[in-house]
Amino acid sequence: SFDVLANLRRSEPPHHKTPGELAASSMMSTGGMTFRVDKLEEEGLVTRAPSAEDRRVVNVGLTKAGLRLIDGVIETHLQREAALLQEFNESEQALLSSLLSRLEASTRGAGLAEVVDG
């Protein structure tokens, strides 16, 4: 659920995407995305609405409650990350960043980022 809310938050206002766009950018199957969106909709954190441009297309968007929740969670998440990184000096942080970038690139190259149903 965090990934879906954060994914929507990163999109331009009004913070909505199609379920297919969410699935692709979240490395998740469309079935897994439908399950998560259903749950988030029940909790009042997202809505589904037909696209203004094409009524066959459905957009998933953040509600005000969803936006408040993800903004608070992200702030806490960033504080925790900063605390964890304090354990490393500047050169270690740079090395870690480089290694994580390589790992991310290797998962994309191996096709691991295409469909992962968490």
Biopython code that builds the backbone (N, CA, C, O; Angstrom):
import numpy as np
from Bio.PDB.StructureBuilder import StructureBuilder

atoms = [
    (1, "SER", "N", (0.821, -1.199, 0.000)),
    (1, "SER", "CA", (0.000, 0.000, 0.000)),
    (1, "SER", "C", (0.858, 1.254, 0.000)),
    (1, "SER", "O", (0.536, 2.232, -0.674)),
    (2, "PHE", "N", (1.952, 1.226, 0.756)),
    (2, "PHE", "CA", (2.860, 2.376, 0.784)),
    (2, "PHE", "C", (3.343, 2.700, -0.615)),
    (2, "PHE", "O", (3.357, 3.862, -1.020)),
    (3, "ASP", "N", (3.742, 1.668, -1.360)),
    (3, "ASP", "CA", (4.280, 1.888, -2.695)),
    (3, "ASP", "C", (3.245, 2.524, -3.614)),
    (3, "ASP", "O", (3.584, 3.409, -4.399)),
    (4, "VAL", "N", (2.001, 2.096, -3.532)),
    (4, "VAL", "CA", (0.948, 2.662, -4.375)),
    (4, "VAL", "C", (0.712, 4.122, -4.019)),
    (4, "VAL", "O", (0.640, 4.978, -4.901)),
    (5, "LEU", "N", (0.592, 4.405, -2.728)),
    (5, "LEU", "CA", (0.365, 5.788, -2.306)),
    (5, "LEU", "C", (1.553, 6.681, -2.670)),
    (5, "LEU", "O", (1.367, 7.804, -3.139)),
    (6, "ALA", "N", (2.762, 6.186, -2.456)),
    (6, "ALA", "CA", (3.953, 6.971, -2.789)),
    (6, "ALA", "C", (4.050, 7.174, -4.297)),
    (6, "ALA", "O", (4.443, 8.249, -4.750)),
    (7, "ASN", "N", (3.704, 6.172, -5.066)),
    (7, "ASN", "CA", (3.716, 6.269, -6.521)),
    (7, "ASN", "C", (2.760, 7.368, -6.985)),
    (7, "ASN", "O", (3.118, 8.186, -7.832)),
    (8, "LEU", "N", (1.563, 7.387, -6.439)),
    (8, "LEU", "CA", (0.608, 8.433, -6.788)),
    (8, "LEU", "C", (1.100, 9.806, -6.336)),
    (8, "LEU", "O", (0.924, 10.797, -7.044)),
    (9, "ARG", "N", (1.711, 9.861, -5.166)),
    (9, "ARG", "CA", (2.198, 11.143, -4.633)),
    (9, "ARG", "C", (3.286, 11.729, -5.528)),
    (9, "ARG", "O", (3.370, 12.946, -5.686)),
    (10, "ARG", "N", (4.119, 10.869, -6.113)),
    (10, "ARG", "CA", (5.200, 11.340, -6.994)),
    (10, "ARG", "C", (4.679, 11.860, -8.325)),
    (10, "ARG", "O", (5.386, 12.591, -9.019)),
    (11, "SER", "N", (3.454, 11.497, -8.694)),
    (11, "SER", "CA", (2.895, 11.974, -9.956)),
    (11, "SER", "C", (2.463, 13.434, -9.807)),
    (11, "SER", "O", (2.233, 13.930, -8.705)),
    (12, "GLU", "N", (2.366, 14.089, -10.939)),
    (12, "GLU", "CA", (1.948, 15.496, -10.937)),
    (12, "GLU", "C", (0.521, 15.637, -10.399)),
    (12, "GLU", "O", (-0.296, 14.737, -10.592)),
    (13, "PRO", "N", (0.205, 16.756, -9.726)),
    (13, "PRO", "CA", (-1.182, 16.973, -9.313)),
    (13, "PRO", "C", (-2.096, 16.903, -10.531)),
    (13, "PRO", "O", (-1.739, 17.429, -11.585)),
    (14, "PRO", "N", (-3.218, 16.295, -10.425)),
    (14, "PRO", "CA", (-3.951, 15.901, -9.222)),
    (14, "PRO", "C", (-3.607, 14.516, -8.681)),
    (14, "PRO", "O", (-4.457, 13.875, -8.063)),
    (15, "HIS", "N", (-2.403, 14.050, -8.894)),
    (15, "HIS", "CA", (-1.913, 12.788, -8.313)),
    (15, "HIS", "C", (-2.776, 11.584, -8.687)),
    (15, "HIS", "O", (-3.324, 10.899, -7.823)),
    (16, "HIS", "N", (-2.883, 11.343, -9.987)),
    (16, "HIS", "CA", (-3.602, 10.141, -10.409)),
    (16, "HIS", "C", (-2.881, 9.468, -11.571)),
    (16, "HIS", "O", (-2.145, 10.101, -12.329)),
    (17, "LYS", "N", (-3.118, 8.155, -11.685)),
    (17, "LYS", "CA", (-2.576, 7.317, -12.752)),
    (17, "LYS", "C", (-3.585, 6.220, -13.038)),
    (17, "LYS", "O", (-4.486, 5.956, -12.242)),
    (18, "THR", "N", (-3.416, 5.592, -14.182)),
    (18, "THR", "CA", (-4.252, 4.428, -14.472)),
    (18, "THR", "C", (-3.697, 3.239, -13.679)),
    (18, "THR", "O", (-2.526, 3.242, -13.299)),
    (19, "PRO", "N", (-4.520, 2.239, -13.432)),
    (19, "PRO", "CA", (-4.008, 1.050, -12.746)),
    (19, "PRO", "C", (-2.831, 0.409, -13.488)),
    (19, "PRO", "O", (-1.901, -0.086, -12.852)),
    (20, "GLY", "N", (-2.862, 0.411, -14.818)),
    (20, "GLY", "CA", (-1.757, -0.144, -15.601)),
    (20, "GLY", "C", (-0.469, 0.635, -15.401)),
    (20, "GLY", "O", (0.605, 0.046, -15.284)),
    (21, "GLU", "N", (-0.571, 1.963, -15.362)),
    (21, "GLU", "CA", (0.608, 2.798, -15.107)),
    (21, "GLU", "C", (1.159, 2.530, -13.711)),
    (21, "GLU", "O", (2.373, 2.440, -13.524)),
    (22, "LEU", "N", (0.275, 2.405, -12.742)),
    (22, "LEU", "CA", (0.705, 2.102, -11.378)),
    (22, "LEU", "C", (1.409, 0.754, -11.309)),
    (22, "LEU", "O", (2.460, 0.626, -10.681)),
    (23, "ALA", "N", (0.831, -0.245, -11.951)),
    (23, "ALA", "CA", (1.415, -1.587, -11.927)),
    (23, "ALA", "C", (2.801, -1.574, -12.561)),
    (23, "ALA", "O", (3.742, -2.145, -12.009)),
    (24, "ALA", "N", (2.929, -0.927, -13.714)),
    (24, "ALA", "CA", (4.215, -0.896, -14.418)),
    (24, "ALA", "C", (5.284, -0.168, -13.616)),
    (24, "ALA", "O", (6.426, -0.623, -13.553)),
    (25, "SER", "N", (4.930, 0.949, -13.008)),
    (25, "SER", "CA", (5.938, 1.717, -12.282)),
    (25, "SER", "C", (6.175, 1.198, -10.871)),
    (25, "SER", "O", (7.094, 1.651, -10.189)),
    (26, "SER", "N", (5.352, 0.251, -10.428)),
    (26, "SER", "CA", (5.528, -0.340, -9.097)),
    (26, "SER", "C", (6.092, -1.747, -9.156)),
    (26, "SER", "O", (6.224, -2.406, -8.124)),
    (27, "MET", "N", (6.427, -2.217, -10.358)),
    (27, "MET", "CA", (6.948, -3.567, -10.535)),
    (27, "MET", "C", (5.995, -4.603, -9.940)),
    (27, "MET", "O", (6.403, -5.470, -9.167)),
    (28, "MET", "N", (4.724, -4.497, -10.312)),
    (28, "MET", "CA", (3.684, -5.340, -9.750)),
    (28, "MET", "C", (2.775, -5.825, -10.882)),
    (28, "MET", "O", (2.643, -5.142, -11.897)),
    (29, "SER", "N", (2.161, -6.966, -10.725)),
    (29, "SER", "CA", (1.197, -7.435, -11.720)),
    (29, "SER", "C", (-0.063, -6.582, -11.637)),
    (29, "SER", "O", (-0.322, -5.938, -10.619)),
    (30, "THR", "N", (-0.844, -6.582, -12.715)),
    (30, "THR", "CA", (-2.088, -5.823, -12.682)),
    (30, "THR", "C", (-3.068, -6.401, -11.668)),
    (30, "THR", "O", (-3.838, -5.662, -11.055)),
    (31, "GLY", "N", (-3.042, -7.732, -11.489)),
    (31, "GLY", "CA", (-3.900, -8.349, -10.476)),
    (31, "GLY", "C", (-3.527, -7.910, -9.065)),
    (31, "GLY", "O", (-4.394, -7.613, -8.242)),
    (32, "GLY", "N", (-2.231, -7.875, -8.802)),
    (32, "GLY", "CA", (-1.762, -7.405, -7.499)),
    (32, "GLY", "C", (-2.118, -5.947, -7.269)),
    (32, "GLY", "O", (-2.457, -5.549, -6.154)),
    (33, "MET", "N", (-2.040, -5.155, -8.330)),
    (33, "MET", "CA", (-2.382, -3.736, -8.211)),
    (33, "MET", "C", (-3.872, -3.568, -7.928)),
    (33, "MET", "O", (-4.258, -2.749, -7.093)),
    (34, "THR", "N", (-4.710, -4.341, -8.621)),
    (34, "THR", "CA", (-6.157, -4.255, -8.392)),
    (34, "THR", "C", (-6.484, -4.558, -6.939)),
    (34, "THR", "O", (-7.296, -3.864, -6.327)),
    (35, "PHE", "N", (-5.859, -5.590, -6.381)),
    (35, "PHE", "CA", (-6.073, -5.956, -4.976)),
    (35, "PHE", "C", (-5.712, -4.782, -4.059)),
    (35, "PHE", "O", (-6.475, -4.446, -3.153)),
    (36, "ARG", "N", (-4.552, -4.161, -4.293)),
    (36, "ARG", "CA", (-4.109, -3.063, -3.433)),
    (36, "ARG", "C", (-4.999, -1.827, -3.590)),
    (36, "ARG", "O", (-5.336, -1.175, -2.602)),
    (37, "VAL", "N", (-5.376, -1.506, -4.824)),
    (37, "VAL", "CA", (-6.241, -0.344, -5.047)),
    (37, "VAL", "C", (-7.603, -0.568, -4.405)),
    (37, "VAL", "O", (-8.164, 0.356, -3.816)),
    (38, "ASP", "N", (-8.148, -1.785, -4.509)),
    (38, "ASP", "CA", (-9.424, -2.089, -3.848)),
    (38, "ASP", "C", (-9.334, -1.811, -2.351)),
    (38, "ASP", "O", (-10.217, -1.174, -1.776)),
    (39, "LYS", "N", (-8.272, -2.287, -1.732)),
    (39, "LYS", "CA", (-8.084, -2.109, -0.287)),
    (39, "LYS", "C", (-7.947, -0.624, 0.063)),
    (39, "LYS", "O", (-8.564, -0.148, 1.016)),
    (40, "LEU", "N", (-7.144, 0.097, -0.703)),
    (40, "LEU", "CA", (-6.943, 1.530, -0.438)),
    (40, "LEU", "C", (-8.226, 2.319, -0.665)),
    (40, "LEU", "O", (-8.490, 3.293, 0.040)),
    (41, "GLU", "N", (-9.022, 1.904, -1.644)),
    (41, "GLU", "CA", (-10.292, 2.577, -1.899)),
    (41, "GLU", "C", (-11.253, 2.342, -0.725)),
    (41, "GLU", "O", (-11.933, 3.271, -0.287)),
    (42, "GLU", "N", (-11.311, 1.117, -0.221)),
    (42, "GLU", "CA", (-12.153, 0.802, 0.939)),
    (42, "GLU", "C", (-11.761, 1.646, 2.148)),
    (42, "GLU", "O", (-12.612, 2.027, 2.952)),
    (43, "GLU", "N", (-10.455, 1.935, 2.269)),
    (43, "GLU", "CA", (-9.957, 2.728, 3.395)),
    (43, "GLU", "C", (-10.103, 4.230, 3.172)),
    (43, "GLU", "O", (-9.751, 5.022, 4.046)),
    (44, "GLY", "N", (-10.620, 4.629, 2.011)),
    (44, "GLY", "CA", (-10.832, 6.043, 1.726)),
    (44, "GLY", "C", (-9.564, 6.805, 1.369)),
    (44, "GLY", "O", (-9.524, 8.031, 1.473)),
    (45, "LEU", "N", (-8.521, 6.078, 0.946)),
    (45, "LEU", "CA", (-7.238, 6.728, 0.645)),
    (45, "LEU", "C", (-7.050, 7.022, -0.835)),
    (45, "LEU", "O", (-6.259, 7.891, -1.202)),
    (46, "VAL", "N", (-7.781, 6.292, -1.697)),
    (46, "VAL", "CA", (-7.762, 6.551, -3.139)),
    (46, "VAL", "C", (-9.183, 6.475, -3.673)),
    (46, "VAL", "O", (-10.077, 5.920, -3.035)),
    (47, "THR", "N", (-9.372, 7.045, -4.859)),
    (47, "THR", "CA", (-10.633, 6.941, -5.569)),
    (47, "THR", "C", (-10.355, 6.446, -6.983)),
    (47, "THR", "O", (-9.247, 6.574, -7.504)),
    (48, "ARG", "N", (-11.386, 5.882, -7.580)),
    (48, "ARG", "CA", (-11.341, 5.532, -8.999)),
    (48, "ARG", "C", (-12.333, 6.446, -9.707)),
    (48, "ARG", "O", (-13.448, 6.654, -9.229)),
    (49, "ALA", "N", (-11.919, 6.989, -10.851)),
    (49, "ALA", "CA", (-12.806, 7.868, -11.609)),
    (49, "ALA", "C", (-12.508, 7.724, -13.093)),
    (49, "ALA", "O", (-11.355, 7.523, -13.476)),
    (50, "PRO", "N", (-13.534, 7.824, -13.934)),
    (50, "PRO", "CA", (-13.288, 7.768, -15.372)),
    (50, "PRO", "C", (-12.445, 8.967, -15.810)),
    (50, "PRO", "O", (-12.569, 10.063, -15.264)),
    (51, "SER", "N", (-11.600, 8.740, -16.790)),
    (51, "SER", "CA", (-10.770, 9.804, -17.336)),
    (51, "SER", "C", (-11.654, 10.834, -18.034)),
    (51, "SER", "O", (-12.648, 10.476, -18.666)),
    (52, "ALA", "N", (-11.298, 12.098, -17.923)),
    (52, "ALA", "CA", (-12.038, 13.156, -18.617)),
    (52, "ALA", "C", (-11.837, 13.060, -20.123)),
    (52, "ALA", "O", (-12.708, 13.460, -20.896)),
    (53, "GLU", "N", (-10.691, 12.530, -20.542)),
    (53, "GLU", "CA", (-10.374, 12.429, -21.967)),
    (53, "GLU", "C", (-10.986, 11.180, -22.611)),
    (53, "GLU", "O", (-11.354, 11.210, -23.785)),
    (54, "ASP", "N", (-11.095, 10.094, -21.861)),
    (54, "ASP", "CA", (-11.560, 8.821, -22.418)),
    (54, "ASP", "C", (-12.261, 8.039, -21.318)),
    (54, "ASP", "O", (-11.610, 7.523, -20.409)),
    (55, "ARG", "N", (-13.576, 7.948, -21.396)),
    (55, "ARG", "CA", (-14.352, 7.308, -20.328)),
    (55, "ARG", "C", (-14.056, 5.820, -20.183)),
    (55, "ARG", "O", (-14.430, 5.216, -19.178)),
    (56, "ARG", "N", (-13.392, 5.220, -21.165)),
    (56, "ARG", "CA", (-13.002, 3.806, -21.043)),
    (56, "ARG", "C", (-11.833, 3.640, -20.086)),
    (56, "ARG", "O", (-11.576, 2.542, -19.592)),
    (57, "VAL", "N", (-11.125, 4.732, -19.828)),
    (57, "VAL", "CA", (-9.941, 4.716, -18.965)),
    (57, "VAL", "C", (-10.345, 5.137, -17.558)),
    (57, "VAL", "O", (-11.068, 6.116, -17.372)),
    (58, "VAL", "N", (-9.871, 4.391, -16.581)),
    (58, "VAL", "CA", (-10.131, 4.710, -15.176)),
    (58, "VAL", "C", (-8.840, 5.213, -14.549)),
    (58, "VAL", "O", (-7.777, 4.618, -14.729)),
    (59, "ASN", "N", (-8.942, 6.308, -13.814)),
    (59, "ASN", "CA", (-7.802, 6.841, -13.080)),
    (59, "ASN", "C", (-7.950, 6.541, -11.596)),
    (59, "ASN", "O", (-9.047, 6.606, -11.041)),
    (60, "VAL", "N", (-6.843, 6.217, -10.970)),
    (60, "VAL", "CA", (-6.778, 6.051, -9.522)),
    (60, "VAL", "C", (-6.104, 7.300, -8.985)),
    (60, "VAL", "O", (-5.022, 7.672, -9.439)),
    (61, "GLY", "N", (-6.737, 7.945, -8.025)),
    (61, "GLY", "CA", (-6.184, 9.184, -7.484)),
    (61, "GLY", "C", (-6.204, 9.197, -5.973)),
    (61, "GLY", "O", (-6.994, 8.501, -5.335)),
    (62, "LEU", "N", (-5.317, 10.005, -5.412)),
    (62, "LEU", "CA", (-5.269, 10.172, -3.956)),
    (62, "LEU", "C", (-6.452, 11.005, -3.470)),
    (62, "LEU", "O", (-6.827, 11.994, -4.100)),
    (63, "THR", "N", (-7.026, 10.605, -2.365)),
    (63, "THR", "CA", (-8.001, 11.452, -1.677)),
    (63, "THR", "C", (-7.224, 12.401, -0.777)),
    (63, "THR", "O", (-6.010, 12.258, -0.629)),
    (64, "LYS", "N", (-7.907, 13.362, -0.177)),
    (64, "LYS", "CA", (-7.238, 14.262, 0.776)),
    (64, "LYS", "C", (-6.646, 13.465, 1.935)),
    (64, "LYS", "O", (-5.549, 13.758, 2.409)),
    (65, "ALA", "N", (-7.390, 12.449, 2.385)),
    (65, "ALA", "CA", (-6.891, 11.603, 3.480)),
    (65, "ALA", "C", (-5.667, 10.820, 3.041)),
    (65, "ALA", "O", (-4.714, 10.674, 3.807)),
    (66, "GLY", "N", (-5.683, 10.317, 1.823)),
    (66, "GLY", "CA", (-4.541, 9.576, 1.295)),
    (66, "GLY", "C", (-3.307, 10.456, 1.163)),
    (66, "GLY", "O", (-2.194, 10.029, 1.469)),
    (67, "LEU", "N", (-3.511, 11.693, 0.702)),
    (67, "LEU", "CA", (-2.401, 12.640, 0.576)),
    (67, "LEU", "C", (-1.814, 12.983, 1.950)),
    (67, "LEU", "O", (-0.595, 13.016, 2.112)),
    (68, "ARG", "N", (-2.670, 13.235, 2.924)),
    (68, "ARG", "CA", (-2.179, 13.526, 4.280)),
    (68, "ARG", "C", (-1.400, 12.345, 4.850)),
    (68, "ARG", "O", (-0.340, 12.521, 5.451)),
    (69, "LEU", "N", (-1.934, 11.144, 4.657)),
    (69, "LEU", "CA", (-1.284, 9.954, 5.194)),
    (69, "LEU", "C", (0.089, 9.748, 4.564)),
    (69, "LEU", "O", (1.073, 9.570, 5.282)),
    (70, "ILE", "N", (0.173, 9.769, 3.235)),
    (70, "ILE", "CA", (1.450, 9.488, 2.591)),
    (70, "ILE", "C", (2.459, 10.586, 2.886)),
    (70, "ILE", "O", (3.646, 10.292, 3.026)),
    (71, "ASP", "N", (2.037, 11.829, 2.984)),
    (71, "ASP", "CA", (2.981, 12.897, 3.331)),
    (71, "ASP", "C", (3.571, 12.680, 4.722)),
    (71, "ASP", "O", (4.764, 12.898, 4.930)),
    (72, "GLY", "N", (2.742, 12.250, 5.673)),
    (72, "GLY", "CA", (3.240, 11.974, 7.023)),
    (72, "GLY", "C", (4.146, 10.761, 7.068)),
    (72, "GLY", "O", (5.170, 10.772, 7.753)),
    (73, "VAL", "N", (3.781, 9.727, 6.351)),
    (73, "VAL", "CA", (4.578, 8.503, 6.328)),
    (73, "VAL", "C", (5.932, 8.761, 5.669)),
    (73, "VAL", "O", (6.962, 8.290, 6.151)),
    (74, "ILE", "N", (5.927, 9.508, 4.570)),
    (74, "ILE", "CA", (7.181, 9.808, 3.871)),
    (74, "ILE", "C", (8.112, 10.615, 4.769)),
    (74, "ILE", "O", (9.317, 10.364, 4.795)),
    (75, "GLU", "N", (7.574, 11.565, 5.493)),
    (75, "GLU", "CA", (8.403, 12.371, 6.398)),
    (75, "GLU", "C", (9.066, 11.470, 7.445)),
    (75, "GLU", "O", (10.264, 11.599, 7.698)),
    (76, "THR", "N", (8.313, 10.577, 8.045)),
    (76, "THR", "CA", (8.859, 9.639, 9.023)),
    (76, "THR", "C", (9.893, 8.718, 8.381)),
    (76, "THR", "O", (10.946, 8.451, 8.960)),
    (77, "HIS", "N", (9.582, 8.238, 7.184)),
    (77, "HIS", "CA", (10.492, 7.358, 6.448)),
    (77, "HIS", "C", (11.822, 8.067, 6.171)),
    (77, "HIS", "O", (12.886, 7.479, 6.364)),
    (78, "LEU", "N", (11.770, 9.306, 5.729)),
    (78, "LEU", "CA", (12.998, 10.054, 5.436)),
    (78, "LEU", "C", (13.825, 10.305, 6.697)),
    (78, "LEU", "O", (15.055, 10.270, 6.654)),
    (79, "GLN", "N", (13.153, 10.555, 7.805)),
    (79, "GLN", "CA", (13.869, 10.745, 9.074)),
    (79, "GLN", "C", (14.579, 9.464, 9.488)),
    (79, "GLN", "O", (15.715, 9.511, 9.960)),
    (80, "ARG", "N", (13.932, 8.340, 9.317)),
    (80, "ARG", "CA", (14.552, 7.063, 9.665)),
    (80, "ARG", "C", (15.725, 6.745, 8.750)),
    (80, "ARG", "O", (16.756, 6.254, 9.210)),
    (81, "GLU", "N", (15.577, 7.021, 7.456)),
    (81, "GLU", "CA", (16.680, 6.808, 6.520)),
    (81, "GLU", "C", (17.886, 7.664, 6.900)),
    (81, "GLU", "O", (19.023, 7.191, 6.891)),
    (82, "ALA", "N", (17.627, 8.919, 7.232)),
    (82, "ALA", "CA", (18.714, 9.824, 7.621)),
    (82, "ALA", "C", (19.423, 9.297, 8.865)),
    (82, "ALA", "O", (20.649, 9.365, 8.955)),
    (83, "ALA", "N", (18.665, 8.777, 9.815)),
    (83, "ALA", "CA", (19.268, 8.231, 11.033)),
    (83, "ALA", "C", (20.131, 7.009, 10.713)),
    (83, "ALA", "O", (21.212, 6.846, 11.278)),
    (84, "LEU", "N", (19.657, 6.159, 9.812)),
    (84, "LEU", "CA", (20.435, 4.977, 9.423)),
    (84, "LEU", "C", (21.727, 5.376, 8.714)),
    (84, "LEU", "O", (22.776, 4.773, 8.941)),
    (85, "LEU", "N", (21.649, 6.373, 7.873)),
    (85, "LEU", "CA", (22.820, 6.792, 7.096)),
    (85, "LEU", "C", (23.871, 7.498, 7.944)),
    (85, "LEU", "O", (25.027, 7.601, 7.531)),
    (86, "GLN", "N", (23.492, 7.980, 9.112)),
    (86, "GLN", "CA", (24.463, 8.631, 9.995)),
    (86, "GLN", "C", (25.555, 7.672, 10.440)),
    (86, "GLN", "O", (26.631, 8.099, 10.859)),
    (87, "GLU", "N", (25.281, 6.381, 10.351)),
    (87, "GLU", "CA", (26.262, 5.367, 10.723)),
    (87, "GLU", "C", (27.424, 5.308, 9.736)),
    (87, "GLU", "O", (28.470, 4.738, 10.048)),
    (88, "PHE", "N", (27.251, 5.897, 8.537)),
    (88, "PHE", "CA", (28.264, 5.857, 7.491)),
    (88, "PHE", "C", (28.885, 7.234, 7.299)),
    (88, "PHE", "O", (28.202, 8.255, 7.388)),
    (89, "ASN", "N", (30.205, 7.249, 7.033)),
    (89, "ASN", "CA", (30.828, 8.536, 6.709)),
    (89, "ASN", "C", (30.478, 8.898, 5.264)),
    (89, "ASN", "O", (29.819, 8.129, 4.565)),
    (90, "GLU", "N", (30.925, 10.070, 4.830)),
    (90, "GLU", "CA", (30.554, 10.573, 3.508)),
    (90, "GLU", "C", (30.984, 9.639, 2.367)),
    (90, "GLU", "O", (30.213, 9.398, 1.438)),
    (91, "SER", "N", (32.191, 9.126, 2.438)),
    (91, "SER", "CA", (32.663, 8.250, 1.352)),
    (91, "SER", "C", (31.908, 6.912, 1.367)),
    (91, "SER", "O", (31.650, 6.344, 0.306)),
    (92, "GLU", "N", (31.557, 6.412, 2.538)),
    (92, "GLU", "CA", (30.772, 5.177, 2.617)),
    (92, "GLU", "C", (29.363, 5.391, 2.059)),
    (92, "GLU", "O", (28.811, 4.510, 1.398)),
    (93, "GLN", "N", (28.792, 6.555, 2.326)),
    (93, "GLN", "CA", (27.471, 6.871, 1.783)),
    (93, "GLN", "C", (27.521, 6.940, 0.260)),
    (93, "GLN", "O", (26.608, 6.462, -0.414)),
    (94, "ALA", "N", (28.577, 7.530, -0.281)),
    (94, "ALA", "CA", (28.727, 7.614, -1.741)),
    (94, "ALA", "C", (28.876, 6.213, -2.343)),
    (94, "ALA", "O", (28.290, 5.915, -3.384)),
    (95, "LEU", "N", (29.658, 5.362, -1.686)),
    (95, "LEU", "CA", (29.830, 3.990, -2.156)),
    (95, "LEU", "C", (28.506, 3.233, -2.110)),
    (95, "LEU", "O", (28.152, 2.536, -3.061)),
    (96, "LEU", "N", (27.785, 3.368, -1.021)),
    (96, "LEU", "CA", (26.487, 2.703, -0.883)),
    (96, "LEU", "C", (25.538, 3.165, -1.983)),
    (96, "LEU", "O", (24.845, 2.347, -2.589)),
    (97, "SER", "N", (25.503, 4.446, -2.240)),
    (97, "SER", "CA", (24.645, 4.983, -3.293)),
    (97, "SER", "C", (25.006, 4.389, -4.651)),
    (97, "SER", "O", (24.129, 4.004, -5.424)),
    (98, "SER", "N", (26.295, 4.320, -4.931)),
    (98, "SER", "CA", (26.762, 3.760, -6.197)),
    (98, "SER", "C", (26.384, 2.282, -6.322)),
    (98, "SER", "O", (25.920, 1.841, -7.374)),
    (99, "LEU", "N", (26.583, 1.534, -5.258)),
    (99, "LEU", "CA", (26.257, 0.105, -5.286)),
    (99, "LEU", "C", (24.756, -0.133, -5.450)),
    (99, "LEU", "O", (24.346, -1.027, -6.190)),
    (100, "LEU", "N", (23.941, 0.660, -4.766)),
    (100, "LEU", "CA", (22.493, 0.507, -4.896)),
    (100, "LEU", "C", (22.020, 0.877, -6.302)),
    (100, "LEU", "O", (21.092, 0.264, -6.830)),
    (101, "SER", "N", (22.657, 1.877, -6.904)),
    (101, "SER", "CA", (22.323, 2.241, -8.289)),
    (101, "SER", "C", (22.655, 1.102, -9.237)),
    (101, "SER", "O", (21.880, 0.798, -10.144)),
    (102, "ARG", "N", (23.808, 0.468, -9.030)),
    (102, "ARG", "CA", (24.185, -0.681, -9.862)),
    (102, "ARG", "C", (23.220, -1.835, -9.670)),
    (102, "ARG", "O", (22.849, -2.504, -10.634)),
    (103, "LEU", "N", (22.811, -2.072, -8.437)),
    (103, "LEU", "CA", (21.857, -3.144, -8.162)),
    (103, "LEU", "C", (20.531, -2.868, -8.865)),
    (103, "LEU", "O", (19.959, -3.766, -9.482)),
    (104, "GLU", "N", (20.049, -1.657, -8.781)),
    (104, "GLU", "CA", (18.801, -1.291, -9.455)),
    (104, "GLU", "C", (18.921, -1.502, -10.957)),
    (104, "GLU", "O", (18.018, -2.063, -11.578)),
    (105, "ALA", "N", (20.017, -1.063, -11.541)),
    (105, "ALA", "CA", (20.231, -1.227, -12.979)),
    (105, "ALA", "C", (20.282, -2.703, -13.360)),
    (105, "ALA", "O", (19.770, -3.088, -14.411)),
    (106, "SER", "N", (20.894, -3.529, -12.519)),
    (106, "SER", "CA", (20.997, -4.956, -12.841)),
    (106, "SER", "C", (19.637, -5.640, -12.771)),
    (106, "SER", "O", (19.382, -6.570, -13.536)),
    (107, "THR", "N", (18.759, -5.203, -11.872)),
    (107, "THR", "CA", (17.431, -5.811, -11.806)),
    (107, "THR", "C", (16.621, -5.455, -13.043)),
    (107, "THR", "O", (15.846, -6.273, -13.537)),
    (108, "ARG", "N", (16.795, -4.249, -13.541)),
    (108, "ARG", "CA", (16.088, -3.853, -14.766)),
    (108, "ARG", "C", (16.635, -4.634, -15.956)),
    (108, "ARG", "O", (15.866, -5.099, -16.797)),
    (109, "GLY", "N", (17.948, -4.782, -16.033)),
    (109, "GLY", "CA", (18.569, -5.508, -17.135)),
    (109, "GLY", "C", (18.210, -6.981, -17.143)),
    (109, "GLY", "O", (18.149, -7.605, -18.203)),
    (110, "ALA", "N", (17.973, -7.537, -15.968)),
    (110, "ALA", "CA", (17.646, -8.963, -15.872)),
    (110, "ALA", "C", (16.145, -9.214, -16.024)),
    (110, "ALA", "O", (15.687, -10.355, -15.963)),
    (111, "GLY", "N", (15.385, -8.130, -16.223)),
    (111, "GLY", "CA", (13.940, -8.275, -16.373)),
    (111, "GLY", "C", (13.211, -8.468, -15.076)),
    (111, "GLY", "O", (12.020, -8.780, -15.078)),
    (112, "LEU", "N", (13.899, -8.290, -13.954)),
    (112, "LEU", "CA", (13.257, -8.499, -12.655)),
    (112, "LEU", "C", (12.298, -7.390, -12.293)),
    (112, "LEU", "O", (11.436, -7.575, -11.434)),
    (113, "ALA", "N", (12.430, -6.240, -12.932)),
    (113, "ALA", "CA", (11.564, -5.112, -12.613)),
    (113, "ALA", "C", (10.252, -5.148, -13.389)),
    (113, "ALA", "O", (9.387, -4.299, -13.174)),
    (114, "GLU", "N", (10.092, -6.121, -14.289)),
    (114, "GLU", "CA", (8.916, -6.132, -15.140)),
    (114, "GLU", "C", (7.657, -6.545, -14.413)),
    (114, "GLU", "O", (6.675, -5.803, -14.412)),
    (115, "VAL", "N", (7.666, -7.711, -13.797)),
    (115, "VAL", "CA", (6.466, -8.167, -13.101)),
    (115, "VAL", "C", (6.888, -8.844, -11.800)),
    (115, "VAL", "O", (7.405, -9.961, -11.799)),
    (116, "VAL", "N", (6.656, -8.147, -10.708)),
    (116, "VAL", "CA", (6.903, -8.716, -9.394)),
    (116, "VAL", "C", (5.631, -8.462, -8.602)),
    (116, "VAL", "O", (5.265, -7.312, -8.358)),
    (117, "ASP", "N", (4.978, -9.502, -8.213)),
    (117, "ASP", "CA", (3.738, -9.352, -7.448)),
    (117, "ASP", "C", (4.064, -9.550, -5.984)),
    (117, "ASP", "O", (4.232, -10.674, -5.510)),
    (118, "GLY", "N", (4.153, -8.395, -5.251)),
    (118, "GLY", "CA", (4.529, -8.432, -3.856)),
    (118, "GLY", "C", (3.464, -8.980, -3.022)),
    (118, "GLY", "O", (3.623, -9.081, -1.805)),
]
sb = StructureBuilder()
sb.init_structure("model")
sb.init_model(0)
sb.init_chain("A")
sb.init_seg("    ")
for serial, (resi, resn, name, xyz) in enumerate(atoms, 1):
    if name == "N":
        sb.init_residue(resn, " ", resi, " ")
    sb.init_atom(name, np.array(xyz, "f"), 0.0, 1.0, " ", f" {name:<3s}", serial, name[0])
structure = sb.get_structure()
